[in-house]
């Protein structure tokens, strides 16, 4: 999924970029990087968390009033130093820096095409493909607007991008708006970021989302924009609202916390349970559990205490690390759980391994019954657009009914929010959400997979390209 940020600030951008990336740390823990510009590029990248890669001395060397940053959660490309973003290109006395959140489904075809023309790729990521297309077209036309238009015609998949061309910041979003991107005003400049919490971290004001298909240009003089592509639909990623985004973010007009709280209320309405307590799987289950408690009158009580110095188990690089991290990350509060009937609320069940281990932990701590309530419908299909559950064999619900899953994860009962109720809580029409992992129908053409009815229209040209339109 990754987190991206771009800032223009007359007082310097290195420390604001650091703080913004810190606010986006939940979006990626593998690596991070910052690129700034002051007559020439200044870059620092490394593996690890934001606080591990940067310190005051390093930030002091990243000079400039414009820059971009990235935290990486890999879906395409191995955990290699060369895959750490931002990427930098120097050509014709210009410097292009680029960072990307999303996942392309036609990476291999694009790489092959450009390699046949003599292009040499230095990384294994789809992000370099985007950077290559844009750099190539800027060399030809000298226009960022034209270059992004060419890129949007070629790219298939999800992408929110921030880039700098020398001292100018640009940001754009795919025509379906799959991945989030928003604009804010800070006390001394402007920011564009994956989530509004990055704006909050700088004491800024959220202005609006970057529109799907829009290219935004930001300088010290302000913001201008060009609508490069127009689609007759949207495909906002539902998993942002269910799990990935921070609960205090506002994404595409929806406060994530409110959506999750409403889903929690619906979890009770759909499967009421006479229990002693409702407990979240922290932290992503917290808002759901509060909504369930408010609707049911069942006392909200923490049954699992999170080690705040642990990262998200879902975005650990491999399954073994995820399993080993669960017990260290979440410790049961035995006094709360002993001889209790517990409604345990979580955001999703993906592989099922974490759910089983958590239920076993709660039961071993003395719980009499453990009823799992889940804030998303069963995940039955792979995501090719940026979430790390790529194969059906990894998805516990892909070939099993609810009762079979319940038995495998050791729950006394299991209930998922129905798709229609989840959509109502998010507040975005289902026609403008990507629910492919829940339905198996994708908003873009993926070889070997089904697409929803409008995907064919999208591929055939319902996306209109408009260049240089204010």
N, C-alpha and C positions, 0 to 999 in steps of 0.2 A: 504493500500500500504506500509506504513512504510518506514523508512530510516535506513540503517545500515552502520556501519563504523568499521574498525579494523586498528590499527596502531602499528607499531614497531618503536621505537625511543629511541636511547641511552640517550637522554636528559630528558626522562620522557614523558608519553603519556596523562596525565589527561587533561592538557590545550589544546593540539592539538585535543583530542577527543571532547572537549567542542566546539572548534571553528568549527570543521567539522560538528558536530551535529547542530550547529547554522545555517550552510549553508544548511542543509537538513531539516530545521524546516518545510518547506512547505509540506513535505511528511507525517507529523503526528504531531498533536497538543494535543493529549490526555494525553500522559505520555512520560517519557524519563528515560534512565538509562545508567550508565557507570560501567564496571567491569574491573579492572586492576589486575596485578599479580606481586608480589615481595616477593618470598618465600611462600606467602599465598595470597588468593584473597582479594581484597578491592572493595567493591560494594556500590554504592549509586543510588537509584531509587526513583521516585516520580511522582505524577500526575502534569500535567501542562506543560508549555513551558520550553525549555532548560534554559533560563535566570531566570526562577522562581524556578527551582529545584536545580540549582547549584550556588554556590558562590565561592569566592577565598579560603575561609577556607575549604570548602568541597573538592574542587579540590586538595588542598594541602595535604589532607589525602588519596587521591587515588594514592598510590605510585606504581611505576613499570615502566618498559620499554616496556610493551606489554599490550594491552587492546582493548576492543570493546565497542561500544555504539549503542544506539537504540532510535529512536523516533517512537511512536506508533500511527497508524491510524487503529482502530479495524475493522476487517471483520469477525473474528472468536474469540469468547470469550468476555465476558462482561467487562464493565469498573470497574474492581476490582483490588485492590492492588497486589494480587498474580499474575495477568496477565501481570504486567509490566516487560519488558525485560531489560537487558539480564537475562537468567536463569542460575543458577549455580548448579553443581553437584560435590560432593566430594566423591571420592572412591579410595581405595587402595593408599592412600597418594597422589592422583592426584586431580587436580581441573579442571573441564570442565565448561566453560562459553560459552553460545550460544545466538545469536540474529538472527532473521529471518524476511525476507520480502517476502510476498507471501501468498498463500492460497491453502490448500490441499482440494481435493474433496473426499478423502477416510479416513478422520480423524476418524469418528465413528468406522469404521471397524478395523482400526489399534488400537484404544484405547481398543476396546472389546477384541481383540486378546491378547494384552499385559496384560490387567486386568485379563484374564483367567489364565495367567501364574503367577499372584500374584503381578503385578506392580500396585502401587498406584499413581494416578495422583493428583497433587496439584493445577492445574489450569484448565481452560476450553479452552485453546488455542491449535491450531494445532502445534504451535511452540514447546510446551513441548513434543509432540509426536515425533517430529524430534530429539530433544535432548535426549529423552529416548532411541530411537533406536540406536543412535550413542554411548551413554554411555554404553548401554548394550553390544554392539558389541566390544567396546574397552576393556571392562572387559574380554571378551572371548578371543579376538585375540591379544590385545595390539597394534593393528595397526589402525591408523586413516584412512588410505587408504582403508583397508578392511571394516571398519565400514561405511564409506561414500558409498562404493560400495553396501553394503547391504541396506543402506537407499535408494539409488537411485532405487534399484530393487522394493522397497516396496512403495515408495511415489508416489502419483498421484496428479498432480497439479503444482502450481508454487512455486518456492522457490529459493531465493538467501540467503546464510547463511554465517555469520562470526562466528568463534569459536576460543577459546584459550584452549589448553591443557597445563596447567602450563605456561611456558614462550614461547610457540610457537603459532603463529597465523596461522589459516587455513581459507580458504574461498572457497565456491563452489556454483555452479549454476545448476539449473535443466537442463536436456538434451535438452529441447526445447528453453532454454534461454528466458523464458517469462518475467522474471523480470531482470532489469539491474544490472550490477556489473562491476566495473572497478578498475584497479590497477594504482597507481601513485608512483613516487619517490619524497620524500620531502628532504629539505636540510640535514637532519640528520637521515633519515630512509625511511620507505615505508608505504603506506596506501592502503587499499582496501575499496571502498565505493559504495553506490548506484548510485551516480552521480559524474561527474567530478568536479562540483562546490565545493565539499568538498576538493578535491585536490587543487583547486585554492585558497581556503581559507587558506591553509598552505603554499602558495607560492611554490607549488609542480609542477611536470610535469606529465601529463597523459602519461602512458606507453602504455596501451592497455586495452581492455575489458577482463574480465574473460570469457573464452570460455564456451559455453553451455556444461554441463557434465564434466567440468574441476575442479579439486581440486588443489588449490594453497597453498603452504606452505611458510611462511615468518618468518625468524629469523633475528637476527642482522647480520648474514653472507650473507643474500640475499634471493632471490626468487627461488623456484623450483616448478615444477608442475607435476601432473599426470592426464592423460586423463582417467577418470573413465568410462564415457559412451559416446557413439557416436550415434547420430541420423542423418538420411538422410535429415532432414529438421530443420527449426527453427520456432518459434512462438512468436516473439518479440511483446510485448503488444503495440498496436497502440495508446492506450490512453496515454501512456507516452509521445509520440510526440505531441499529440493533446492538452493535458491538464496538466498532472500531473508533468512532469519534469520541472525544471526551464529552461527558454528559452536559457540561456547561457551554458547549459550542452551539452556535446557530448555523445550520447548514441548509441552504436553499430555502430560507425563510422559516425553518422549523427549529425550535429549541429542542435539542436532543433529549434533555432531561424530561421535558413534558411528554414527548412521545413515549419514552420508556415508562414513565409513571402511568400513563393511560393504558399501555399494554399490560402493566401489572394489575390494574383494575379489571381489565378484560379477562385476565387469567383466573381471577376469582369468580367472575360471572360465569365463565364457561365451565369451570370445574370446582365448585365450592367444596371445601374440605373442613371438617370440624377438627381443628388442630390446636395445640397449646401455644405455638409460636410460629412466626414466619421469619426466616433468616435468609439474607442474601449470600450469594457467592461473591465476595468483594473482589474488585470494586464495581465491575460492570453490571452486577445483578442488583446493586443497591436501589436504584430508582424504581426498578420493577417491584422489588420487595416492599418498598414504601407504598406504592400504588395498591398492591395486593392487601397490605395491612389496612390501609385507609378504607378500602371497599368492603373488607370482610369484618373489620373490628378485631381481628386476631392480633395480639401484641407483636410488634416488631422488636426482635432481639437478635443481636449478633451471636451467631453460633460458631463462626470461623473468624479468626483474627489474622489479618494480612501482615506479612513482613513487608513493610513499605520500601525496603531496599532491594526487593526482588522485582524483576521485570515481568512482563506478561508471558505466561507459559505458552499461550497460543502462538506467539511469534518467536519462540525459541527455534534455532535452526533445524533441529531434528526431533523425532518422536521420543528417543531415549532421553534427551535432555528435558523435554516437556514432562515426561513421567517422573524423572528424578526431582524436578523442581517443585512438584505439587506439594509434598509434605513440608518442605522447607518454607514454602511461600505461605501456606495456610495452616494455622494451628487451631485445633478445636478448643472452645471454652466449655470445659466439661460440666461445670456447675450449671450452665444455661441449658445444656442438652440432656442431662441425666433424666431418664424415664419420661421424656417428652415426645409427643407426636409433632414432628417438625415439617413445615412446608419450606423446602429449600428452593430458592428462586435463582435461576441463571439466565444468561442472555441467549445461549445457543448450545446445542450439542452437535459437535462436528465429528470427531473420531470416536467419542464416547469414553475414551480412556480416562480423561480427567474427571468426567462425571462419576464414573464408577469408583475411582479412588476417593473422591470427595465424599460420596455417599458412604463408603466403607469407613472413612475417618469419622464422620458424624455418628454412624451406628456404633463404632468401637468406643466412642466417647460416652455412650450410654443412651442414645436416642432410642425410643421404643419403636417409632415409625418414621420413615423418611419419604416424603412425597415431593417429587421433583416437578416444578413448574418452569416452563421454558418460554422466553420472550420472543422466539422466532418459530415459524413452522419447521418441520423436519427438513434438514439440508440433504438433498438427494442427488445433486448433480455437481460436477466440477465447476470451479470458477476459472475462466480464462482471462479475466479482466482485472486481476490484481489481488486476489485473496488466496492464501496458501492452503487450499485443499484441492489439489489438482486431479486426483483420480477417484473414481467411484468406489474402488476397493477400500479406500481410506475412510469413506463416509458410512458411519454405522447405520444410517437410515436409508441408504440407497437401495437396499434389497430386502429390508426388513420392515415389518409392521410395528406399530407403536408397542404392542404387547411384547414382541420379541426384543425390542430395544430395552424396554423396562426390565425385562428379566436379565439381560446382559449387564446392565449398569447397577443392578441390585436395588432398584427403587421399589417401594411399596405401591406407588402409583406414579404415572407419568402423563403430563398433559402439555401439549404445545399450543401456542396461540394460533388460531386459524388465520390463513392468509388474509382474508377479507378484514378481519379485526385488526391485524397488524397494520394494514394499509390505512384503515380509518384512523388509527392512533398516530401514524406518521403525518397524516394530513396532506399527502400528495396523491393525486389520482394514480391508480395502478398502471394506467397507460403511460405514465411518466416515471415509473420506477423500473429498475433492473431487478427482477426476481428470478433470474436464471437458475441460481443455485437451489431454488425452491420448486421450480417448475420444469427445468430442463429446456426451456425455450429462451434463446439468447437474443439480445438486441442487435447484434452484428453477426455476420455469417462466420461460423466456426466450422471448419471441415469435420465431417462426421457427426455433427450435432444438429439438433432442430433449432429453428429460429422462430420467433413469434411472427405473426402475420405481417407486421409492418416492416420487418427486417428486409424483406425482399424489395419493398418499395424504397427503403432507405438506400440499399445497395444500388438500385437502378437509377437513383438520381433525385429523390425527393429532397435531398440536401442540395440547396442551391448555393453556388459559390459567388460571392459578391466581393469584389476587390475595391479597396480605397473608398468605402462608403462610410461617412461619418455617422 
